[in-house]
Amino acid sequence: MRVVPIPPPLVRLLREHVEEFGLADDERLFRSEYGNVIVASSYSRVSKRARELALLPGQVASLMAARPYDLRHAGVSQWLNSGVPAPEVAARAGHSVDVLLKIYAKSIDGQETEMNERIMRGLGEA
């Protein structure tokens, strides 16, 4: 089992989930209603229904979060744009830094001013 660091609010949510639903016999966190591995078609079905419940009708018709993977991509992009260092993001996402930057470098945006200020501080400039 690989341990991935997560923020405290997610720890709380996962603990509540385990308290309410328990773990599978093999200690998986999520399982089917019969205790089995969740199959891909179930992810798609549940994801489609969750979009319908969570998004506005125009958003449901759009490509926003069209696939469960899109949520992962959005999360990793948000971490990078929040300034979390690439090695930490890679570890949390289960990527190497090389793969992370190959996939996500284009999603890093809007940090030019902050990065210029960091570079100037590093050079001893005010």
N, C-alpha and C positions, 0 to 999 in steps of 0.2 A: 504494500500500500504506500502511495506517495502522499506526503503531508504538504499541503499548500496553505500558506498563511492567508487569512481572510479578516476583513474588518469586524469589529465587535458587534455591530448590528446584525450582520449575517450569522455570526455565532449564535446570537440569541434566537434568531428565526429557526436555525437548524436544530437547536436544542428543543425548541417548542415542537418542531415537527417530530423529532425522535420521541419526545414525551407522549405525543398524541398517537403516533402511528407505529412506534418501535422501529426495529431494524429487521431486515430479512435474516433468515437463518445463517446465511454466509456473511452477515454484517453489512450488506449493501444498504445505503440510505434510501434509495428509491427502488420500488419494485411494483410489479403489476398487482392487481387485486387478488391474484392467486399466489403471490410470492415469487413470481418468476422474473427473469430479466425483461425489461421493457423493450419491446420491439420498435423499430423505426416508424412503422405505420401508426403506432400509438402516439409517438411524439408529434407527428404531423397532425393527427386528429385533434389532440389536446391543444396544440399550438394554434390551430385554426380557430378553435372555440374560444381560447383565451384572447386572441386578437379581437374577436367579435365583441367580447365583454369589456375589454379594456380600452379600445380605440373608438374614435368617432367614425361614423359611416364613411366619410371621405378618406380617412386614414386606412380603414379596412380595405377599401378599394385600391389603395396605393401599394407600393412595394415596401412600405415601412414595416420592418420586422416580419417580412414575408416568410422567412424560415427561422427556426430556432437558432441556427448558427449566426444569423444577423444580430441577435441580442448579444452573443459572445463577442462578435466583432465590435459592436458598439461599446461594450464594456471595456475591452482592451484599448480601443481608441480613446475612450474617456480617461483611462488611467494615464496613458501617454500624454494627453493634452492637459492633465492635471499636474504634470511635472514629475510623475513617478519615474525613477530612472529605468532605462531599458532593461538592465539585467534583472531588476525586481519584477517588472511586468512580465518578462520572459519566463521567469520561474513560476509566477502565479498562473500564467496561461499555458504552461507546459510546452514552451517553445525554447529553442536555442535563441540567443540574441540575434544571430545571423538571420534565422527564419523570421523572427519577430519584425526586424527592420525591413526585410524584403517585402513582407506582406503589409505592414502598417506604417512605414515611413511617410507615405503620401497622405496619411490621415492626421499627421501632426500639423497643427495650424494655429496661427495667432500668437505665437510666443516670441516673435522677433524682438520686440522691445525688451522683454524680460531677459532674453538670451544675450542681447547686446549689453545690457546693464551688468549681467554676470561676468561677461568677458572683460568689461572695463574694470570691474572690481578686482578680478583676477590679475589684471595688469597694474593694479595699484592706483587706478584712476577713480576719482569720486563720481 
